[in-house]
Amino acid sequence: MDTEVDYITEEKKKELEIELVQLSGPRRKEILDALEFAKSLGDLSENAEYHQAREDQAKLEERISKIEYMLMHAKVVSRHHSTIVEVGATVVIQKKGSTEKKKVQIVGVEEADMAQGKISTKSPLGAALFAKKKGDTASFTTPSGAVEYKILDIE
């Protein structure tokens, strides 16, 4: 697997498809209605409602474009057991000098969520772990210095 490619799981693909339908249909109509209402209020140069609706419209269109791009270009991966760290793998790691074990799942950028233990392939730790095997060490540099993790298990 290539760390330059964007990856998503099948679950995330379905979530993005549902979000796209919602944004392109009902949400887009809401914003267009808000724009029409704001225009009816008169002078657009000092019309806060109009400017807010235009800003909301720009954000919406940007998100729609991003989702469409992800669905078109991202590689969909499924969970499977592997002997190397790749997208979809859950990795048990231990920081050098610590007894605490951490379990992280390697995911694409769109799914990264540190609170849930999901790290991106493009994050420093994710990139360091990528393509390593059980027993290998992965190191990367942080602002406070080098950090090293040992891979205890790959699920």
Secondary structure, 3 states (H helix, E strand, C coil): CCCCCCEEEHHHHHHHHHHHHHHHHHHHHHHHHHHHHHHHCCCHHHCHHHHHHHHHHHHHHHHHHHHHHHHHHCEEECCCCCCECCCCCEEEEEECCCCCEEEEEEECHHHCEHHHCEEECCCHHHHHHCCCECCCEEEEEECCEEEEEEEEEEC
